[in-house]
Amino acid sequence: MQTTQRCVLSLVAMLLLVPALTNAALEQLDSRPREDGDQQCRTVSAVEPPAGEWHRVLPGEILLVAETREECLWARPKADARVSEAGAYIRKGALIWNAGPGRFCHRMSTTRFCVFDKDGDGRFEKSSTLGGSKGVHLTTPYQAVWIPTGEREGAHRMELVLVETTADSLKAVLREAGASTEVTYPLASEGEVSAGGIRAKVRRVDGGVEVLVSAETG
């Protein structure tokens, strides 16, 4: 009899846990775009250090970086946003995925809320709800956030790392596509290095060099 009671109690406990686990899993999925809209993404190319300024570099430090990556659009409300007549809120600072032009969505429990900025003024104007109560009008400001995907094709990074300077040269390591290659450039008091389409002037200073990326780069 006691064994039967224990089994029944265990079964009840498992059934009570299922909804909580399901909701937790839904919340974890919130960091990924959904299939109900096209997230706006862009390809960004960046070069470091910024062109036009001399930067000091010591052995072991990076001389040049060129990176191409894909970023996708998200939004962060600058204040709590009331998104339903039932009193549901998307909280200030929450990360909301973009689901097409002027549309951002967020899942809470089993309900998906979407908010809209149709005129592009940086404020959500209204909300809609799938699987829940009616949406409402609102005027909540938000910050647009572009976040690197880290998962899409086309991402590329090149690093040129200073190893040492000798009497007549600069030695570096080029890191690209998972491989490292040693490279040497002629260097008197001043010289030039180039890698991955970047050109930069270099000059000797105590303990290392200074680098100036060409303003024509990129």
N, C-alpha and C positions, 0 to 999 in steps of 0.2 A: 504493500500500500504506500509506504513512504517513498519507494523508488518511483512509483507511478506519479505521485505528487511532484517529485523533483523534476521529472521529465516534462510534466505539464507546465510548471513554472519556468523551466528553461525555454520551452517553446514560446511562451508568452513574452518573455524578455527579448527573444530574437525578433519577434514580430514588431515589438515596440521600437527596436533599434533600427529597423530597415528604413523608415522615413527619414530619420536623422542622418543616416549614412548617405541616403540619396541626395538630400539637400546639401550636405557638405561637399559631395562630389560635384554638384552643379555649381557651387560657389568657386571651386577650384578651376572649373572650366572657364570661368569668367575672364581669364587672362588671354583667351584665344578668340580670334575673330569667328563669327558665326556665318553660316551659309545663307542667311536671309538677306544679305546685301553685299556689295562690293566695297571692301575697305580700300580707301585711297592710300596709295603708296607712291614713293618717289625714289629715284636713284640719286645719291649724293656722292660727290667727289670732294675729298679734303686733303690738304697738304699741310704738314707741320715741319718746321716752324712756319708761321705766317710770312708771306713774302714781304720784302721791303725793310726788314729789321735784322740787325746782327744779333745772333744768339750764341752764347758761350757753350761749348760742348767739351766734356772731359772724356778720357778713355773709358770705354764700357757704356757710354751713353749714346742715345740715338741721334744721329746727324740729321736724317731726313725720314719722313714717313709720308707715304701716299696711300690713300685708302678709298676704295669705292664700296659703298654699302647701300642696301635698300632699307628705307625707313617707312613705317606705316603710321597713319594718323590715329590718335586717341584724344580724349578730352578729360580734363579734371575740373569739376565744378568749383567755383571760388566761394560758394556758400551752399548750405543744405538746399536741395531742390525737392520740393513737394511734387510728386509725380502722379498721384491718384487721389480721387475724392475720399478714398478710404484712409488716407493719411500716410501712405508709403513715401519714404524719402530716399533719394540718392544722396549720400552724405558728402559733405565738402571734402575735396581731395581724392574721391574715389576715381579709379581709372576706368573710363568708359570707352568701349571699342567703337570705331567708326564703321557704319554700315551703309555707306553711300554718301553722296554730297548732302551736307547739312543734316545728317541723321546719325545719332549715336545711341547705342543700346547697352543695357546693363541688366544682368539677371540677379534677382533676389529670391531665394527659395525656389519655388516652381514657376515664378512669374517673370516674364521678360518685359522690361520697360524701355521704351525708346523716347528720346527727346530730340527736338528739331530746332535748327537755326537756319531758316530758309533764306534770310536776307544777309547772312554772313556778318552780322554786327557783333559777334562774340557773346551773344546771349541766347539761351534756350527760350523758345517762345511757347511751345506746347509739348505735351507728352501724349503717348499712346501706349496701350497695354495689351499684351497677348496673354490670355489665360487669367485675367484678373479684372479689377474694376475699371471704370471709365477714366480716360486721361483728363488732364486739366491744362489750363493756360498758365504760363509762368514767365518770369523775366530774370532767370538766374544767369549771372555771368560765368564764363568758363575760360579755361586756358587750353589752347590747342597744343598737343604734345606729339612730337614726331619721335618714335622709338625704333631703333634698329631691330630688324627681325632676327638677324643672326642665323637664319635658317634658309633663306632664299638663295637661288642660284645668282651668279653675277657678283657676289661679294669678293673683294680682293684687297689684300694689304701687302705693302712692300715697306721694309725697314732697312735703312743703311746705318749700321752701328760702327762708331769709331773704335778702332783697336789701338792704334798708336801712330805717332808721327816719327819719322826718321830724319836723317840729314837732308834727304831730297825727295821724300814721298809721304803720302798719307795712306795708311792701311786700314781697311774696313771690312766688315762682313755684311753681305747682302742677304737678307732673309725674305724669301718670297715663295709662295705656294708650297710651304712645308719644307723647303730646302734652304741650305745656307751655303753661300759661295764667298770665298775670300777675294777681295779686289784691292788693287793698288792704283793710286793716282799720283802723278808728279806734283810735288809741292816744294816751292822755294819759300820765300816769305809769304807769298800768296799763291793761290791756284784755283782750280775749279773741279767740282765733282758733278757727276750726273748719273741718275739711276731712275728707271721707271718713268721716263719722260720729264723728270725734274732736273733743272740745272741750278747750281748754287756756287757762289764764290766762297772760298775759305781763306782764312789767314791765321798765321800762327799767333798764339798768345801763351803766356806762362801756364804750363800744365796741360794744354790742349789746343783747341782751335776755336775760332768764331766762324759761324756760317751765315750766309746771306742768300736766301732763296730768291731767284729771279722773279721780278714782277710779271714776267711773261708766262711763267709756269701756270698751267691749268687754264 
